[in-house]
Amino acid sequence: MRSCLAPAVLCAISPLPCFAAPPADATPSLPKPQADYLLNCGGCHGLNGISNGRLVPDLRGQVGYFLRLHEGREYLVRLPNVAFAAMSDEELAGVLNFIVFELGGSGVPGDAARYSAGEVAALRQRPLNEVSLTEYRGRLVEALIRRHGAPPGLRAYGAGGH
């Protein structure tokens, strides 16, 4: 019984707090684009851009390749769940830049420009809501593999059918 009471007694008589709250600055904070990604995209695409690639496209190490094609760059913004995201153009540009330049890996072309709020605003006006997204993405992926040496793993999304 004494061994169970010893910590409680020590805490009661100690001048130092036994259960001190962490300092206020110890709370982790993320840059806003990364936090917005986690809140709006991370549930499906994964916290680090890795998901079940057959059901939801992996982003890590793959999404950067889409910037090798003009149509691919636009595709990332024109996806309906992106184009209609409840974010301002500036916020969405920040999230896209995080996804492409932080998660995109070596597939990002060295001369790739960051998305601007103006570019995002214009592309959001033309969402891909009247096409088969699977076929549209498939065409882009085949062009990226054939012409730009993208990894065949880009084909994994939808490979098992859904």
SULNOR-V89302 format. One record per residue. N is the residue number from 1. RES is the residue in three letters. SS is DSSP state (a for helix, b for strand, c for the rest). Layout:
N&RES&SS / N&RES&SS
This chain:
1&MET&c / 2&ARG&a / 3&SER&a / 4&CYS&a / 5&LEU&a / 6&ALA&a / 7&PRO&a / 8&ALA&a / 9&VAL&a / 10&LEU&a / 11&CYS&a / 12&ALA&a / 13&ILE&a / 14&SER&c / 15&PRO&c / 16&LEU&c / 17&PRO&c / 18&CYS&c / 19&PHE&c / 20&ALA&c / 21&ALA&c / 22&PRO&c / 23&PRO&c / 24&ALA&a / 25&ASP&a / 26&ALA&a / 27&THR&c / 28&PRO&c / 29&SER&c / 30&LEU&c / 31&PRO&c / 32&LYS&a / 33&PRO&a / 34&GLN&a / 35&ALA&a / 36&ASP&a / 37&TYR&a / 38&LEU&a / 39&LEU&a / 40&ASN&a / 41&CYS&c / 42&GLY&a / 43&GLY&a / 44&CYS&a / 45&HIS&a / 46&GLY&c / 47&LEU&c / 48&ASN&c / 49&GLY&c / 50&ILE&c / 51&SER&c / 52&ASN&c / 53&GLY&c / 54&ARG&c / 55&LEU&c / 56&VAL&c / 57&PRO&c / 58&ASP&c / 59&LEU&c / 60&ARG&c / 61&GLY&c / 62&GLN&c / 63&VAL&a / 64&GLY&a / 65&TYR&a / 66&PHE&a / 67&LEU&a / 68&ARG&a / 69&LEU&c / 70&HIS&a / 71&GLU&a / 72&GLY&a / 73&ARG&a / 74&GLU&a / 75&TYR&a / 76&LEU&a / 77&VAL&a / 78&ARG&a / 79&LEU&c / 80&PRO&a / 81&ASN&a / 82&VAL&a / 83&ALA&a / 84&PHE&c / 85&ALA&c / 86&ALA&c / 87&MET&c / 88&SER&c / 89&ASP&a / 90&GLU&a / 91&GLU&a / 92&LEU&a / 93&ALA&a / 94&GLY&a / 95&VAL&a / 96&LEU&a / 97&ASN&a / 98&PHE&a / 99&ILE&a / 100&VAL&a / 101&PHE&a / 102&GLU&a / 103&LEU&a / 104&GLY&c / 105&GLY&a / 106&SER&a / 107&GLY&a / 108&VAL&c / 109&PRO&c / 110&GLY&c / 111&ASP&c / 112&ALA&c / 113&ALA&c / 114&ARG&c / 115&TYR&c / 116&SER&c / 117&ALA&a / 118&GLY&a / 119&GLU&a / 120&VAL&a / 121&ALA&a / 122&ALA&a / 123&LEU&a / 124&ARG&a / 125&GLN&c / 126&ARG&c / 127&PRO&c / 128&LEU&c / 129&ASN&c / 130&GLU&c / 131&VAL&c / 132&SER&c / 133&LEU&a / 134&THR&a / 135&GLU&a / 136&TYR&a / 137&ARG&a / 138&GLY&a / 139&ARG&a / 140&LEU&a / 141&VAL&a / 142&GLU&a / 143&ALA&a / 144&LEU&a / 145&ILE&a / 146&ARG&a / 147&ARG&a / 148&HIS&a / 149&GLY&c / 150&ALA&c / 151&PRO&c / 152&PRO&a / 153&GLY&a / 154&LEU&a / 155&ARG&a / 156&ALA&a / 157&TYR&c / 158&GLY&c / 159&ALA&c / 160&GLY&c / 161&GLY&c / 162&HIS&c
